[in-house]
Amino acid sequence: MEFTALQKEHLKEVFELANNTLGNNYITSSYLKQYLNSKNYLGFVLLENNKVIAFISIVILSPSTLKKMVLKENDWFYKLAKNYPKIALQKQTIVNPKFTNQGIGTKLVKLSIKEVTPLTDIQLSTVWKKEGDLAMEKLLLKNDFRLIKTIQNYWYKDSLNNNYNCLICGTPPCKCATEVYIKKNALVKTSAFS
């Protein structure tokens, strides 16, 4: 198994994997291209026999950029991160369903944390809340993240504006919630948890 930065030759496989696991057109080709050769948009894949079996995307940003990028609760995100010049926002973690329950997600998250930790002050993760699916929650908790907020209807406006289909809700609007996690090592530095 090989962990590597996202390359142009991986785009088609990542796009297909995203369509099958997140819903049609949630991730676009132009979105994925941002992660090629960028200092702030980091995309990593796990390869098995030169085939993409998992993908993770992380954006390194400032508090003001974080505020503009998130889809809801912009002021809350800004207040949470305003004392940190560099924030890692883990956006998508996708594992091919054929490889679930084999430790692939754990490996992907651990390797990406190792890459991102030296570059940032705190790490946040937004996780699609799916009823009965606690895999990502367990994975983040095992890796020193802590749940700090659930945001209802997180993709509602975005799904309407960009016309993507949610695997749970179907055609727009998406009414799913996101859970926001923060790396525990940041708890000492921030007063958001007082």
C-alpha positions in Angstrom: 0.0 0.0 0.0 1.4 3.4 -0.9 0.5 6.8 0.6 1.2 9.7 -1.8 0.2 13.2 -2.7 -2.7 13.5 -5.2 -1.4 13.5 -8.8 -3.1 14.3 -12.1 -3.3 10.6 -12.9 -5.4 9.9 -9.8 -8.1 12.5 -10.5 -10.5 10.3 -12.5 -10.4 7.5 -9.9 -10.9 10.0 -7.0 -13.8 11.6 -8.9 -15.5 8.2 -9.4 -14.9 7.2 -5.8 -16.4 10.5 -4.6 -19.5 10.1 -6.8 -20.1 6.6 -5.4 -19.5 7.5 -1.8 -20.6 11.1 -1.3 -23.1 11.6 -4.1 -23.1 12.7 -7.7 -21.3 15.9 -8.4 -20.5 16.8 -4.8 -16.8 16.9 -5.8 -16.1 18.3 -9.2 -13.0 18.0 -11.4 -12.1 21.7 -10.9 -12.4 21.2 -7.2 -10.0 18.3 -7.2 -7.5 20.1 -9.5 -7.0 22.7 -6.6 -5.2 19.9 -4.7 -2.5 19.4 -7.4 0.9 21.0 -6.5 -0.5 23.4 -4.0 0.9 24.5 -0.6 -2.5 25.2 0.9 -4.7 22.5 -0.7 -3.3 19.1 0.3 -4.8 15.9 -1.2 -3.5 12.5 -0.4 -4.4 9.0 -1.8 -3.8 5.5 -0.7 -2.9 3.2 -3.6 -3.2 -0.6 -3.7 -1.7 -2.1 -6.9 -1.6 1.4 -8.4 -5.3 1.9 -7.9 -6.8 4.6 -5.6 -8.6 3.0 -2.7 -8.8 6.1 -0.4 -8.6 9.9 -0.6 -8.3 12.7 2.0 -8.4 16.4 1.4 -7.1 19.1 3.8 -6.9 22.9 3.3 -4.4 25.0 5.2 -5.9 28.4 5.9 -6.1 31.5 8.0 -9.0 32.3 10.3 -10.4 34.8 7.8 -10.2 32.3 5.0 -11.8 29.6 7.1 -14.7 32.0 7.8 -15.2 32.5 4.1 -14.8 28.8 3.2 -17.2 27.1 5.6 -20.8 26.8 4.6 -22.6 27.8 7.8 -21.8 29.2 11.3 -19.0 31.3 9.8 -18.6 33.6 12.8 -18.5 30.6 15.1 -15.6 29.1 13.1 -13.8 32.4 13.0 -14.1 32.9 16.8 -12.8 29.3 17.3 -9.8 29.8 15.1 -9.0 33.5 15.4 -5.9 33.0 17.6 -4.2 30.5 15.2 -2.4 31.8 12.0 -2.5 28.4 10.3 -5.5 26.0 10.5 -5.8 22.6 8.9 -9.4 21.9 7.8 -9.9 18.2 6.9 -12.7 18.2 4.4 -13.2 14.8 2.8 -12.1 11.4 3.8 -13.2 8.7 1.3 -12.5 5.0 1.4 -13.6 2.6 -1.4 -16.4 0.5 0.1 -14.6 -2.7 -0.9 -11.9 -1.7 1.6 -14.0 -0.7 4.6 -13.3 -2.3 8.0 -9.7 -3.0 7.0 -8.0 -0.1 8.8 -7.6 1.9 5.6 -9.3 5.0 7.0 -7.2 4.8 10.1 -4.0 4.6 8.1 -5.1 7.5 5.8 -6.0 9.8 8.7 -2.8 9.0 10.7 -0.5 9.6 7.7 -2.3 12.8 6.8 -2.1 14.1 10.4 1.7 13.3 10.3 2.0 15.5 7.2 -0.2 18.3 8.4 0.9 18.7 12.0 4.2 20.5 11.4 2.4 23.0 9.0 -0.4 24.1 11.3 -1.4 25.3 14.7 -4.7 23.4 15.0 -6.6 20.8 13.0 -10.3 20.8 12.4 -12.4 18.2 10.7 -16.0 18.5 9.3 -17.7 15.1 9.2 -20.9 14.2 7.4 -23.3 12.9 10.0 -24.9 9.7 8.7 -27.3 7.8 11.0 -25.9 4.5 12.1 -22.4 5.3 10.6 -19.9 6.1 13.4 -16.8 5.1 11.6 -15.3 8.6 11.1 -16.3 9.7 14.6 -14.5 6.7 16.1 -11.5 7.2 13.9 -11.1 10.9 14.8 -11.6 10.3 18.5 -8.9 7.5 18.4 -6.6 10.1 16.8 -7.0 12.8 19.5 -9.8 14.8 18.0 -12.8 16.0 20.0 -16.3 16.7 18.9 -17.2 20.3 19.6 -20.3 21.1 17.5 -23.0 19.7 15.3 -24.3 22.0 12.6 -27.7 21.1 11.1 -28.5 21.5 7.4 -24.8 22.2 6.7 -25.0 21.6 2.9 -28.5 22.9 2.4 -27.7 26.2 0.4 -24.5 24.7 -1.1 -26.4 21.8 -2.6 -29.0 24.1 -4.1 -26.4 26.5 -5.5 -24.2 23.7 -6.9 -26.9 21.2 -7.7 -25.4 18.1 -6.3 -27.2 15.0 -5.1 -26.8 13.7 -1.6 -26.7 9.9 -1.2 -29.2 10.3 1.8 -31.4 13.2 0.8 -31.3 12.7 -3.0 -31.9 15.8 -5.1 -31.2 19.2 -3.5 -31.6 20.4 -0.9 -29.3 18.3 1.3 -30.6 18.4 4.9 -27.7 16.5 6.4 -25.7 17.8 9.4 -22.0 18.0 9.9 -20.0 17.4 13.0 -17.0 19.6 13.7 -14.0 18.0 15.4 -10.8 19.7 16.8 -7.5 18.1 17.6 -7.1 17.7 21.4 -3.6 19.4 21.5 -5.4 22.6 20.6 -7.6 22.5 23.7 -4.9 23.9 25.9 -4.5 27.0 23.7 -8.1 28.0 23.1 -10.7 29.4 25.4 -13.5 28.1 23.2 -13.9 25.1 25.6 -14.1 27.1 28.9 
